[in-house]
Amino acid sequence: MAAIDLTRLDKQIDELALLVDDPRAFQEELHRLLSFYHRYSHRRHQNRQISFLKNYDLPEKVLSHIEARLKPLSLNQPDQVFALVKQLWQDPFYEARELASTMLGNLPLSHSEKVLDTIENWLSEPLDQSLSEAVIENAGLRLQAESPEDWEKLINRLLQAPKIQSKRLGMLALSKVISASTVDRLPLYFRWVREFLISPDASVDKALERVVEALAEKSPQETAYLLREILIDSNDSVVGRRMRHYLPFFDEEPQQRILKAIKNQVIFPDK
């Protein structure tokens, strides 16, 4: 393994950046760079596997340093970077795809339509958890900060899509938006999740749990009220069991109120 010399790494990244006009050459040079820092003799713990894709065993912060130093390319040469992003996304290695998502997310708002279309196309593909999170966190970074309405529209489209995968990804994106949102956005988010909370379908429950946790952290009283309201409106025992998973997200008082609502839920005999 090569020792990390930041001066040398910066020089290597700068040489990589010169290839922005040639996506294939950039891709090849990126792999030479990543191979240089790959820890060939390092025994990686199985719990540190970052993706089901092939990936490098890099020292901490090497990839993030590459991403940060390449950031100006997205702003100064957006058209070239967009072509490069499409090339990197076809790469079989996780690091190349994560870099693609980051460079896409750094493109200026003038390219927002292309960015949104690309994100939706990527999220329609079979992705593992790590790559899904990379796309949502990185590719949507500028949109979330500078055009939140467009990002919310994308989330809503994912939630309303027929595919279960799309709904789960919409919830993943929503859970991350909630923590950075203002409380005046909560009524909208409550409306979006209500249909999933009251549904007997459990196919999105794991993703839904992350959304409820984020909502409870942002506004525990309003979230607890929503859950109690749903328990009143529902006659399905599945909903009550679902609510029990959310109890640890609340302090004692709202927790006890939700628990009481679960116990008082009216269940039809055939449920």
Phi, psi and omega in degrees: 000136177282135175292148184274112172250110186299326178297317179292318179298317179299319179296319179296320179292320179297322177292323176297318183298332180295344183264014185301333180281352182232087186307319181292319178294321177300314181299316180295318180291325176301316180292326175296320179294313181294323178295326179298324182260358178296135182270088186295324183264001182280135179266105183281134176291138184299333180286351180264007176300119188271338184199159174282346173288161171299144180207160179271156173259090186260149171300154183303138173077001177297310182295318180294328177291320176299313181299317182293319183286336178272354185306317180302334179301319182297325181278323187270334181224061188298323181292317178295320180294322180297319176295321179295319180302316181297324178292313183295329181292339178276356184289143180282354182261141181301315185300322179295321180287324176296318177299320177300316181295321180292316180294323176297317182292341179269356179296149181292163182298339177299342179252019187299323181296317177295321180296313180298315180299319181294316179300314180298320178295316179298316184288347176276350179274159174293118182231146173277175186300317183297317181287324176301314181294323179297317180296313184292317182284321187266310186292332180263012188301307182290322179298317179299322184279322190247344178218062186299332179296318178295322179292320177295322178297322178295316179300316181296322177297320178294318181295327182268357181292152182289333183284136177299320179302318181296318179298317179298319179292323175300320179290323176300314179296318181296319181299327180280329179289322186302316184298331181261000185273166173268158186296339181290347177273348186298318179305322177296314181294323176300318179296321181296319187271345185302316183297331179280326180293326184267353183281142175284350179287123184260011187292340180245015187300320182297316178291322180297326180299322179294324179293314181296321178299317179294319178296318181294325178288324181285316182210085186297322183292313180294322179293318178297321178297317179301315182295320179294322179297319179294322179296326177292321184278345185256143175243022183250128182295336178301321181294317178299317178296323178299316183297329180298330179292340183269349184305319181297347181281353187239156172287176188303312186296303178296329178299315180293325178293319178294317180298320177296319179295325177296315181293329182270358182299133178274116182254128176293148184303329183272007180269000000 
